[in-house]
Amino acid sequence: MVTMMTTDSKSTPATPIPTGLTLHRASRTLEIGFDDGQTFLLPFELLRVYSPSAEVRGHGPGQEVLQTGKRDVTLTALEPVGNYAVQPAFSDGHYTGLYTWDYLYNLGANQQQLWQDYLQRLRAAGYTEDSGRAPQPEAPAPAGGGCGHKH
């Protein structure tokens, strides 16, 4: 387990700022807490298949490249970039995406829909759900006194 704490981060007022980043290597997840009380567990696979790099997203709409075979991908490094982002290096050699605080927050907040979109794209391309994707992790209990019941 590797922990990174952020301090003195610059961001727009609307963007929550991370209060801590913890790599859980055994479960292949990045735990990220934000100053608004939200905490997300982001699977390494999700981070990899939704990399904000041009290699994955392309240079415009319709140029996205479906990432397959990333089920067992791990993070080999996680480097801070200024006070606004991190740059992970993945075990498959991918290291060009800059993950801003806003991007990481959006990945966490929209994780369920992103998984469903990814599965749909895999099926449309002729892959089965088990061909290169990891099972979804348990979501943390909602911040702010929620009941913790999964909907």
PyMOL commands that set and color helices and strands:
alter all, ss='L'
color gray80, all
select helices_A, chain A and resi 44-49+54-57+101-109+111-124
alter helices_A, ss='H'
color red, helices_A
select strands_A, chain A and resi 2-4+18-24+29-34+39-43+75-81+85-90+99-100
alter strands_A, ss='S'
color yellow, strands_A
deselect
rebuild
show_as cartoon
